[in-house]
């Protein structure tokens, strides 16, 4: 341990390599805790065991880093955020994604020299700068241990682990020197592997040392002969799990197999939903889960709280094969229950409701299960009706985690299979999310507008006024972005009428924001100021939850538009103060689109004030925010602005001509706009 903790901070990539069950994850987690002070608390853990699609690798890393991704290239966003960071990134269980992990790791090493990566895998990543630590089995006494004392035997790590786990399972156990020698022999037959040792020790707690030693010899004799083949450690683990599985009663076998549907943590409610039926009644399922936990086949979730569980990757893969062996019908019946549970869980929280947003931490930890359920539901043997409901219900999860590309893709698949869900809240949420995701990931396309308009039509038919307001805001900014200010103004007027029906301050604030921006763009600065100040008065302070709920921050947009209106009305100092405050608030939201909007609109205030130095700073910050988050439309806007940028050496009249090229819709202060 001291060797590794001394070398990891100085090594770009350190990979712990070993067989399944040898303790790679345990070692990596412990090292993460020990190295936390060295990295000032910036240690991030990514459990790749819950990830099946290599295309989602970068998104999983971004989620662990807390980085918002709203573009087609998550790695570009990650690299932009960590380029100057000093942090430790732990990538656990890389073996099934080794090619994708290798590519990502090389990009991180090249672009972020202060980032340190600690990986665990069953094979080296084989990339530049990789240092490999081969984690072998725990040391145990060899065949000549008969003459060793009790203390000498217990000094071996394998023996110590065995005795600690057995004693934890049964505090009445007592070990004399002969018993410890028998333990030493068992550890040798288990090849010193941590997981088989723990499983065997649990059996000692239940059945006693001598009975377990006899079972070990009987059950493992064929497997140990297999150790002479090319994959000895895999056979050892297979034998261990075969032995544990064969000792289970049928109800526990069925429970273990059915739990293999879960990717990552699961609650007892989730387990019962999937496991329970006429073959495994509720009381038997509860008892089986308890027994499987006692036998170390199910583990309390080490990254969560005590109320959730998980299967180790090796155990889950083994149990999944056993479930598949029962036939396609049995497997798909369990997969349908798994998907149905998460549909119900997400729908109960409500599609776009605040309650769902408040539970983002819980749902983000269920992302592996949600993805797995979506994969199965949309698959050839899945349930398309369930898939569409799940896509709609999971929108809040993906948007809260800024996984807009993934959200877009699932919603696009759902739109193709709406059938019985047309003109329902399910279609409303899918179309609304699809339009938003398309707008921010692919630009202002006809498809984005069509999806938003269709969602609004459904919201009107359902008399859902809050959804109408949400969609009118998205449509207003869509048409504002393409320069169709007249249509944007029409959406704003409709929003005002909807807000009057809702009759709540938040609704009035959103509608006033849309109206004020429309008046500002139309040149009526006095009316714009009135509406924008009203919006800010009635708004709650900006927070990220509300920003994601609407798709962007209305209060922040109001502040930036107000700053421009104030300047055009001759209130220069007040305008600059409002602009500066609003940009600071936008940065604090950690929402890239909102931050870019604020910086872009602030440029005009700097330019009108003749503050080219301040404008340069705003443009540089805007460019960086766009590039770091790989926001293509904003990157293009940055290049266009830079290409028409006025020179500070030019005469004032010439500089104004240059400014008009940048902001052609606006005239100099003191004239109409």
Secondary structure by P-SEA (a helix, b strand, c coil): caaaaaccccccbbbbcccccccaaaaaaaaaaaacccccccbbbbcccccccccaaaaaaaaaaccccccccaaaaaaaaacccbbbbbbcccccaaaaaaaaaaaaaaccccbbbbbbccccccccbbbbbbccccccccccccccccccccccaaaaaaaaaaaaacccccccaaaaaaaaaaaaaacccaaaaaaaaaaaacccaaaaaaaaaaacaaaaaacccccaaaaaaaaaaaaaaaaccaaaaaaaaaaccccccccaaaaaaccccccccaaaaaaaaaaaaaacccccccccccccccccaaaaaaaaaaaaaacaaaaaaaaaaaaaaaaaaaaaaccccaaaaaaaaaaaaaaaaaaaaaaaaacccccaaaaaaaaaaaaaaaaaacaaaaaaaaaaaaaaccccccccaaaaaaaaaaaaaaaaaccccaaaaaaaaaaaaaaaaaccaaaaaaaaaaaaaaaaaacaaaaaaaaaaaaaaaaaaaccaaaaaaaaaaaaaaaaaacaaaaaaaaaaaaaaacccccaaaaaaacccaaaaaaaaaaaaaaaacaaaaaaaaaaaaaaaaaaaccaaaaaaaaaaaaaaaaaacaaaaaaaaaaaaaaaaaaacaaaaaaaaaaaaaacccccccaaaaaaaaaaaccccccccccc
